């Protein structure tokens, strides 16, 4: 039920976590809100979904969404 408390910069692990959380919600807005609670800012772009780490909003990478 609770997320692992480990810091990772591996985009593959982050993408797996984000997609697992996406499956739990009904809308993109709810997903983005939940991910802000975990410290990730998600922004849809032409190339996919840009993932940034909060609070500095430091970009990590882009995932396909």
N, C-alpha and C positions, 0 to 999 in steps of 0.2 A: 504494500500500500504506500509506503514512503519511498522516496527516491534515495538512491545511494548518495552519501555525502562525500563524493570524491570529485576533485577538480580534474577535468580532462580538456585537452585541446585537440583531441582526435576527432575530426569532422565526421568520421564514420560512426563513432559511438554517439556523438551528439545527434546525428541524423536519425539513428535508430531510436533514441530516446524521444525525439520530437515526433516521429511518426507513430510511435506507440501511444504517446499522449494524444495525438490527433485522432486516433481511433476511438478514444474515450468521450469525445465531445461531438456536439451537433453542428457547430458552425466554426468558420475561420475566426470570427471575432472572439468567440469563447476560447479557442485554442491560443490565440495571441495573448489574451488576458492571462490565461493559466501560465504560459511560458514566461511572461514578465515576472510572475511570482517566483519562478525558478531562476530568474536572472538572465533570461534571453529576450532580446528584442527581435521580432520577426517582421520583415518588410517584403512584400511581393514586388518583384522586378520583372523585366522582360526575360531575364536569364534564369529565373526560378525564385526561390525565397532566400533573401539575404538574412543571415543569422549574425547577431551581434551580442556581445556580452555586456550586461549592465553592471554598474551604473555609468561606466565611462562610454558605453555604446561603441565599444571596440569591435569592428567587424572580424568575424571568424572565418566566414566563407559563404558559399551559396549552395543550397540543396535544391533538388528537383522536387516540385510540389504540385 
